[in-house]
Amino acid sequence: MKWRYRETVLALCTLAFFVTMVGRLAVSPVLPLVVETFAVSNAVVGLALTGMWLAYGLAQYPSGILADRYGERRVILVAVGGSAVAAVVLSFAPVFALFFFGTVLLGAVAGLHYSVATTLLARTYDNVGTAIGIHNTGATVAGLLTPVAVAWIATRFGWRVAVATVAIVGVPAAVLFARRIRPTPPRRPDTPLRDRVQFSVARDIVTRPPIAFTLAIAVVGEFTWQGIASFLPTFLIAHHGLSTTAAGAFFSAYFVSQGVGQVGVGAVSDWIGRDRTLAGCMIVGTLGIATAVTQSSWAALLAAMVALGVSMSFGAALMPRFLREFSTEEENAGFGLVRTVYMMIASLGSVVVGALADLFGWAVAFGVLGALLAATFCALALNRALRLGY
């Protein structure tokens, strides 16, 4: 098959997503070392991660508006280069307050990428579910490589050096994107940014019944994803007594299955429908968490990682469910808006899971995530059975 420019766009958007995810995931494998360095609790570190995810979510809406004003290419370049810079700032933090600031900054710049890249792909590809699934593998490959690499570097050179290595992939990726992606013409270059932020328009979008229902699914899914991404290595170490290296390996296995799942879930959702695919992701995730909490053998934990990886690939089916509700004019800002809304709420996942672990233990903390996925499965099943049309 002849390589076309649209494949270049998809490949480099995927690489950009890889970089922004490496930056965010580089913190999780070294959390025990961070806790030790700054003498803080899991809940406080979880608050820092919640700040990162909250900033990531808040960046989604303005990212779409900025793309309409300046073009998608510029926004994605800022996201990639900014992630590298923020990781370096984070690694040099002498006190926890600066570590907290660096974590939030990292989330903010990384958050500029996803909404803009997704709408760019939606305009480029007809089978958007498959394209989004491939694009999302950038995050999955980051999840495969980052935990093991960061854990290995941290044990030999310290967590600061491990986190700073994000720049090694971030800077070349930004240069490659700048050289290979053509300038993208902005859709609304003359519209003042303040005119795009209107509460009444935003309220009208998020209160449309199909969008509101999809938002609820997104909140639960992303809340769970963030809880798992933030604390899965720590959970495996504390609850099952694994070493840092072994926990990192299982964390990588989780992302490997997510990588395969992203493409599969996107293709399946193009074939059998978004809701059936989402329901399958939710029930598989429930079973995966139940296994991870109750079983300690390596075989069972590996099966749990696979189930969780497939479940947390739900975005490849969820994003097209959002996009079908927007007109062409609404895509950038509208999709960015809903991403901001659900990620702001879901950003509490890190601090809630950390607090639950401190108060009640890791079994309860992860059990709550499983219960939320089960409730979402029931909601999807009722929507289909009763033909509610949400």
N, C-alpha and C positions, 0 to 999 in steps of 0.2 A: 504494500500500500504506500502510495506517495505521501511523504510528510508534508502537511499543510501548515499554514501559519496558525490556524486555530489550535493545532496540537502544541505549538510552541507556547501559545497563551495558557493552555491547560497545564503544560509541564512546568512553566515558570510560576504560575499561580500556586501550584502544588508545592514547589520549592519554597515559595514565600511563606506558605502556611507551615511548612516544616520548620522554618527558622523561628517564626513567632511562637510555635509550640515548644521548640527546644528551650527557648528562653523561659517560658512559664513552667515547664516540667523540670528544669534543672534544680529547682528549689526543693521539690518533694523528697528526692532520695537522701538529701543531707539534712533533713529537718532535725533528727536527733542530735547532730553535731551543732546545729544552730541553737537548739534549746540549751545545750551544754555551754556553748560559747557565751551566750548572753544571759544565762541563768533565768530563763522564762518558762512558763508553762505551755502545754499543748494548746490550751485555749487561746493564749496570747499569740502564739505563732499562727494558729488558725485564723485569728482576727486579721493578721497581716495578709494571709492568703485570701481571706474574704475581701480585704481592701483591693488586692490585685484583681480578683474576679469582678468586683463591683466596678472598678475603673475600666476593665475590659468591656463590661456590659454597657457602661455609660458612653463609651467611645463609639458604639455601633450606630446610633442615630446620627450624630454629627459626621461620622465617616461617610454616610450616604449623601448628606447635604454637601459636604466638601467635594465629593466625587462629582456631583451635579455641577458644581461651580468650577472645579479645577481639573476634572478628568480622573479616571480610575488609576491611571499609571502613577501619577504623582502621589496619590494617597497610599498606594501599596508600597511605594519606595520609602516613604516616611515610616511606615509600619515595620519594614524589614530592617532598615538602618537604625531606627530608633530602638528596636528590641536589642540590638547588639550593644548600643551605647548604654541603655538602661541596665543591662546585665553587668557591665563593667562597673557602673556606679554602685550597684548592689553588692558586688564582691568586695569593694573597698570600705564598706560601712564599718566604722570603728565602734559604733553604739547601735543598740537595737532601734532607736528612733530613725536613724538614717537607713538602716536595713528596711524598716517599714516603708519609708518614703520611696526607696528604690524599688521595692516590690510593687507598690501602687503605680509608680511611673512605668514599670515594665508592662503591667496590665493595660495601661492607658494607650501606649503606643502600639502594642500588639493588637489591641482591639480595633484598630483602624482597618485591618486587612479583610476579615472574613466576609462581612456584608457586601463590601465593594467587589471583591473577587467573585462572589457567588452571583451577583447580578450581572457582572461582566460575562460570566460563563453562561448564564441564562439567555443572554442575547446572542451568544456564539453558537450554542448547541441546541438541537431539537430535543434529544433525549437527555433532558437536564438532570434527571435522577442519576443516570449513569455517570455523567460528567461531574456532578457534585460528589458522588461516591469516590471517583478517582481523585478528585481534588482533596477530599478529606483524608486520603491515605497519607498525605503529607504530614498530618498530625500523628497518624499511626506509626509511620516510620520513625518519627521523632520519639514517640513513646517506646519503640523497640530499642533504639540506640541510646537515648539519653540516660535512662536509669542505670544501665550497666556501665556506660562510659563515665558518667558523673560519679557513681559509687567508686569505681576503680581509681579515678583521679583523686577523689576526696581522701581515700585511705592512704594514698601515697604523698599527696602534696597539700592536702587540706581542702575544706569546702570552698574557700574563697577562690582558689585557682580553678576548681571544678566549674564554678558558676561563671567565671570570667571567660572560659573557653567558648561560650556562646558567640562571642565576637568572631571566632575563627571561621564559623559557618555563615554568620550574618553579613559580614562585610563583602565577601566574594559573591554571595547571592544577590545583594543589592546592586553590585556592579553588573552582574550578568543580566538582571532584570532591566536595568537602565539601558543596556546596549541592545538587547534583543526585542524588547516590547515597544511597539510603535506608540507615539503619543495618542492618547484617547481624547477625542474632542468632548468637552464638557457639554452637558445637556442644557444647563441654565447658567451660562457664564456671566450674564448681566444681572441676575437676580441677587439682591443683597441677602447675605446670610440670615440677617434678623427677620427678613420677610418669610423665610422658609419654616421658621419655628413658630407654629401657631397651635395653641392648645386645643382649639375647637376641631381643627383638622386631625390632630393626633388622637383626640378622644373619639372622633368618628371612626377612625381606622380600627383602634383596639377594641371597640365595643361592637363591631360587626360579629354576630354570633359565630360564624365559622372561624374567624380569626381569634375570638376570645377563647373558644374551645381548644384551638391549636396552641394558643398561648399557655393554657393550663397544662397541656401535655408537655410542652417545652420546658415549663418551670420545673416539673417533677423530674424529667429526664436530665436536664442540665444540673439541677441540684444534686442529683445522684452522681452524675459524671464528675462534678467538682469534688464531692466528698470522697469518691474513689481515687481520683487523680491526686488529691492532696495527701491522703492518708493511707493508701493501700500498702506501701512499703512499711510504714510504721505499724499498721495493723498486723501484718505478717510477722514482724519482729516481736511485737508485744504480746499478741494473742497466741501465736504458734511457736514462738521461740526461735525463729529463723535468724540466720546471720544477715548482716547488711548486704553481702554479695548475693546470697540466695534469695532474699526478698527482692533485690533489684532484678534478678533473673526472672522471677515470677511476674514482676511488674512488666518486664519486657514481653513475656508470653501473653499477658493481657493485651498489650498493644499489637502484638503480631496478629492475634485473632481479630482484633478490631480492624486491622489493616485489610485482612481478607473480607471481613464482614462489611466494611464500608462499600466496597464495590458490589458485593453480593446483595446487600440490602437495597442499594440504589437500583440495581437491575431488577430485583424482585418487585420492588415497589412500582417500577414502570410496567411490570407485567401483570401483577395481581391486584394492584391498588395500594394507596398509601396507608389506609387504616388497618387493613389486614396485616401488613408488614409491621406497622407500629405495634399492634397488639402482640404479635409474635415476639418482638424485641422485649416488650415489657415482661412477659411471662418467663422468657428465658433468663432475663436478668434476676427475677425473683428467685428462681431455682439456683442460679449461680451464687447469689449472696447467701442463701440458706446453706449451700454446700460449703462455702468458704468459712462460715461461722461455726458449723457443727463438725466438720471433718478436718483432720490434721495430716493425713497421709499425703505424700507428695503427688500421688496419682490423682487423688480427689481435689487437691488444690489446683493442679494443672487443669483438670476438667472445669473447675470453677472459674479459672482465669479465661478459658475459652468461652464459656457461657457469658461471662461479664463483657468480654470483648465484643461478641456478637450483639449483645443487648445495647451496649453503648455506641453502636453504629447507627442508632435510630435516626440521627440527623440527616442521613441520605434520603430517608423517606419523609422526614418532617419538613425540611426546607422547601421541597416542591409543593407540599401542602399549603405552606404560606404563600409561595410565589403565585399560585393559581388564583389567589384572591386579589391580586394587585393589577392595575392597569399598567401599561408601559411607562406612563409618566410617574406612577407611584413607586415603581420598583426600588430605586436606590434609597429614597428617604423612607418609604413605607416599610421595606424589609429591615432597614437599619433601625427604625423605631421599634418594631416588635422584638428585634434582637436585644435592644437596650432594655425594654420592659422585662422580658423574661430572664435576662441575665442579671439584672439588678436584684431581682427577687432570689434567683437561684444562687447568687454569690454568697448567700448566707450558708450554703452547704458546708464550706470549710469550717467556719466558726461553730456551727451547730454540731457537726460531727466531732470536732475537737472537744467541745464542752461536754457532749454526751459521753465521750470516752473518759474524760476526767471524772465525771460524776458517777457513771454507771458501768463503765467498762466498754471494751471494744465490741463485744457481742451485741450489746444493746444499740450502740452507735450504728453499726452496719445493719442490724436487724430493722431499724427504723427506715433505712433506705430501701430494703426489700419490701417492706409494707407499702411504701409509697408507690413502688413500681406495680405491685399487685392491684392497688386501688386504681391506677391509671388503666391497667388492662380491663378492669371491670367497667370503667367509664366508656372505653372504646367499644366494648362488647354491647353495652346498653344503647349507645348511640346507633349502632348498626341494627340491633334487634328491634328497637322501637322506631327506627327510621326517623330520628329526630332531625337529621340534616345538618348537624353541626360540623 
